Amino acid sequence: MGKTFLELAAESYSQHRTQAYGAVAERGPKTEAFELLDGRPAKADLFEGIDCTWNRVPGGPQVGLLLAQARKAYRPDQPDAVVPLLLQAKAALDRLGSDPWAAVKRVELLEAIRGAAGIWLEAIAERQTVTPGDSLGVTTTLIARADGQVALTGYGLGPGLGEREKHLPLSPNQPIRESFQVTLPPGTPCSQPYWLGEPRTEGLHAGGAPDRAGLPENPPALTVTFHLAAHGVAFDLTAPVQYRFRDPVLGERYQPLAVVPPVLVTVPQPVQILTDGGARQVTLMAEAGGPRVTDENAAMTFLAPDHPVLNCPNRITAEDFQGWVQERGTYFARDWDPRFVPILACADPSEPPNSGCLIVAPHGQGWFVYTGLSFFRQLPAGVPGAYRLLANLLALGKQ
């Protein structure tokens, strides 16, 4: 509101970041020259003669009339009063078929209905990652903070994971919660930027499926569609399945659910590894996939306090494990070659200690290290102890 075309143009230009096209906005009048190539010349406005109303869509005038009535009747202190008109507009919009402009407006109108009815919904996964073929607990919450006379009629688990019937009216400001166990099909593709899923040519990624072209992020791996009805009109609202956690500073945060390959690495003896054209024998085995320790404050037991990894260049103490965020780690080692030395152990409350969170073994002129400690969470959070321990891991063999 209140910005000129010139200011908006500068903001738009500055989004072309791969070419360093950042622009400084100009205020005040500026003259631009346009050459007429075809059509009638404009007298006062470049958009003269362009119908931007619903009249340009076959069957659209009825939609436009209902939306105009809703706009006129809208009251900020009672937004749910226009829900019946918005639902009538949705029914009229659904009758317009496959018009591309109608498809865009269906999404926007559903968001307007959701907002006017005060509907809030979410689908929360019990953990942030899941593997193909694995099951995952999902908890949904649905609440209507106004009396829009909305009813829940069922759920759709997607993509393609079935339907569940449910018939409940939404009482004002009373949440409805449901828990599901969802099993991913074994062939579910792992999460990665969608443009990397197709073969690339030199200097160019194909971009993936046409319906994804231009999307800034992947579509969600799992969704829950809430089937709703109000005033005789059925409508759906869809929520991505996400992982929610508490950031010590920012509070409530969300991460997309990620489909990952099973974390299980078994190195049999002997193994021929072809790296530089030669054959080498590796005789160390470690199996991952152990438990996760979700308590970021879980006590750490030092199993090898004199080991270099805990002493060089930094002496690691219990203080280095203070201020960790979200968890200690996940996919700890659960079995390993006896030449590995377990360094640390920890556990969630009431769970037995797990000594596979960090194991190291000398090999040749270097070291094998396996750790399930969540450095990827601690380093962005600026946890000093995580940096100190990582420096020690990098320094192994250099003392």
N, C-alpha and C positions, 0 to 999 in steps of 0.2 A: 504494500500500500504506500502510495506517495512517491514511488521511484519512477524516474523517467526512463524512456526507452534507452537513452544513452547510458544510464547507470546499469540497467539490466544487461545491456550489451557487454559492458566491461566485465561484469560478473561471469557472463557466459564465456567470454573470450578467455578468462582466467582459468576455466576448467580444462583448457587444452594443455594440460600440464606436461605431457611427454615432449612437447616442442618448446617449452619455456615461454609460453605466450601470455604470461601474466600481464594484465593491463590495469592502469590507474584510471578510475572513473572521472569523467568530466561533468561538471554541473553547468547549467545554463544552456542557452540556445546554441545549436550547431547546424549548419546547413549541409545537407547531403544531396548529391545530384543523382537522379534516376533517368534512364533513357527508356522511353516507351517503345517496346518491340512489337506488341500486338494488343488488341482490345481497345476499349474506350479509355480515354485519358481521365485520370482522377482530377477533380476540381479542388477538393478540400481535404481529402483523406485517402491514403493509399488503399484502404479497405472498402472504399465505396463500391456498392453493387455486389458485395460478397455477403451471402445470406449465412449468418452465423447462428441462426435460430434453429429450433427443431423442425421448422417448415421444410428444411432441405432434406430431411429423412422421410421416405414414404411411410405414412402412418404416424409420423412423429408429432403432429400438432397436439394430439390428445396428451401425450407425455409432457410437452411443454406447458400446456394449460394446467395440468395437475401440479407440476413443479412450481409454477408461478403462484398457484393458490397456497402451496405449502410455504413458499417464501414469504408471502403476505401474512399468513397466519402464525408464523414462527414467533415465539416469545422466549427470550433467554432464560426466564425463570421457570418455564414449563415446556422444555423442548419436546417431551414425549407427546404433546398434544398434536403434533404434525405427523406422527408415525402413521396413522391411517391414510393420510394423503400420500405419503411417501410410498407406502405399500401399494396403493392404487397405481401410482406412477410406475412401480416395478412391474406390476401385472401388465400394464400397457406396454412397457418397454420389452417385456418378454415376448410379446406378440409381434415384435418387429423383425424377428428372424435373425439372420446372420449378418445384418448390416455392420460393417466394421466400427462405425462410430457408436452404434448401439452397444457393441461389445465393450468398448471403453467405458461408456457411461453406466453399464450394469455394475461394474466394479466400484465406481465412484458412488453410485446410488446405494449400494449395500453398505458402504462405509458411512454414508449419511444416515441410513436407518439405524445402524449400530450405535452411532453417536447420539442420535435423538432419543433412542430407547435406553441409553445409559448402559449398554451391554459391554461387559468386559469378560474376556475368555483367555485361557491359556492351556497349553499342554506341556507338562514338565516331565522330562526323562529322569530316571533315578541315577543315571551317570552320563558322562559327556560322550562316551564312545560305545559303539556296539559293533559286533562282527557279523558278517553274513551267516545266516542260519542260527544266530543266537537269539535269545529272548530278552526283552527289555520291559521293565515296569514303567508305565506312563500314567500320570495322574492329571486329570483335567479339572478345571474349575470354570464355572459359568455363573455369572451374576448379572442381574438387571437392576440398576440403581434408580430406575424410575418405573412407574406403573404403566408400561406399554402393552399390558395384556399379552405378553409373549409366553409361548409354551415350548418346551423342549420335546421333540418327537423322536430323536435318535442320534446316533453317531455314525460317521463313516471313517474308517481307519484306512489311511492310504500311504502310498498309492496301491490300490487293489488288495487291501488286506481285510476286507469284509465290512459288514454293517451290523450295528447293534440297535435294537429298538429301545426306546425309553419315552415314557409319556408322563411329563411333569410340568405343571405351570410354574413360571418363574415369579415367586413372590418378591416384592420390592426389597432389594438389598439383602437377600438371603441366598448365599452361594450354594450351588449344586456341585458336588465333587464326585468323581468316579475314578476308579483305578482299573487299569487294563494290563494284561501281559501280552505284548506284541512280539511275534516271532518273525524276524526278517527272512525272506526267501534266501536259500543258499546262494543264488546267483546275483544277489543285490550288488551293484557296482560300488567299489570303495569311493569315499569322498575325495575329490580332487577338483581343481578348477575345470569347469566343463570344457573349456577350449583346449585342454590337454588330452581329452579323450579321443581325439581324431589324429591321424597321421599329419605331421607338419611338413611343409615345404621349407626351403631355405629362407629363413627370416620371416616366416609367416605361419601362424596357427590358423587352421581352417575355420575355427569358431564354433564347431559342434552343430547340434541340431538347429534348424532354422528358428524353431520357437524359443530358443535360448539366446539367439544372437543379440548382442548388446546388453545382456543382463549384467549388472555389476557383480552379482554373487550367484552361487549355485542355488537352484530351487531346493527347498528343504528335503532332507532324506526321508523324513516321515511327517505326515500331517494328520490332524484330526479335524473332520468337518462336523460341525454342530448343525443338525437339522432342526430348524425352528419354524414356528408358525405364529401369526398374529392377525387378527381381524380377517380370518379366512384366507390369508395369503401365506404360502410356504416360502421360506428363503433359507439359504445356507450361509454360514460364516465359517471360514477355515482358519485354523491356527497351526503354525509350524511346531513340531515337537522340538523343544529346546532344553538345554541344561541351565538351571538357575543356581547361582551361588552368591555368597556375601563377600564383597570386597571390603577390607577393613576401613578404607577411606571413602570409596564411592557407594558403598551399600549394595543394593540389589543389582546384580549384573546377570546378563544372559550370554550363553554361547550356543552356536548351532550344534545340533547333534551330528557327530561325525561317524561314518561307517568306515571301519579300519580293518585291515587284514588281521587274522589271528596272530598274536604275538607269541610265537613258539619257534625257537631256533634250536635244532638238535644237530650237533656236528659229530658224526660217527667217526670211529678210528679204524683205519686211516682214511683221510679224505684227500683227493687230488684237486688242488685249486689251481686253475689256469688263469694266471694274471698277466705275466709278461712273456707268455709262451712256454714257460717252464712248468714242471710238475713239482709241487711241494707237499710235504706230509704234515698235517695238522693233527695234534693229539690232545686237544683241549675241547671239552664239551660243557655247554651250559644250557639249561632249559629254562626259558622264561614262562610267563603266564601265571605267576604266583599271585598272592593276595594284594589288595590295595589297602593302604593305611590312609583313611580319610581325615583323621584327626591331625590337623597341622601342628598341634602342640604335643603330640605323642612323645613320651620320653625316649631318648636315644641311648642305647647301650653301646659302649665302645668295646668291641670284641678284640681288637688288636691295637691297643693304645700306643704302642711303640712303632707301629708300621709307618714307613715314610709318608704314605698318603695322608696321614693325620698329623704330620709334623713338619713337612718341608714343602714350600718355604714358610707355611703358616701352621702354627700349632692349633689344631682344631679342638675346641672344648664344647661343653653343653651350651655355652653362650651363643655359639655359632648357629644353633638350631632354634633360637628365639626369633619371633617375628615372621615365621614362615606363613604362607598364605594357602588356604583352601585344602591342602593335603600334604602329607609327607611324600607320597609317591604311589606308583601303581605298577603292576606287572613285575613284581619283584621276582628274582630268580628262585626257583623251587628245587632245583637239582643241579649239581655242578661237579666237574672234575675235582678230585681231592687236591690238585695243585692250586686251585683257586683259594684265596684267603678271604673269608668273610670279615668285613671291616666293622659294620654297624648292624644293629638290630633294633626293631621297633614294632609296635603293634597298636591297633585300636583298643580302647577299653574292653576288658573281658575277653580279649583274644590272645592266643599264644604268641610269643615274640617270633618275628620272622627275621632271619639273619641273611636274607638274600637281597637286601636293598642296595648293597654295594659290595661287589666281590672283585678281586684283582688277582692276576697271576703273571709272573714273569715269563716271557717267551722269546727266545733268541736274544736280540738286542733291544727288545721293547717290552711292552706290557699289553696284556688283554685286560680290559675293564668292562664290567657290566654293572649298570646301575639303573634302578627304577625310581630313584629320587627325582622329584618333579622340578628339575632345574628350569624347565621351560615356563613354569609359573613363577618361580622365585626370582629369576634374573630380571624379567620385565618389572617385577615389583620392587626391585632394588634391595633385596635382602642381602646384607653384607656377608653373612656366614656362607651363603650359597656361592658367592663369588670367591670367597677364600678357599672353600673346598674344591671348586672347579679349578682354581689355579694350582692346587696341589695335584689334582689328577693330571693336568697338562704337564706338570713338572716331573712326573714319575720317570725314573731312569736318568734324570739330569742332575741328580744331587752330586 
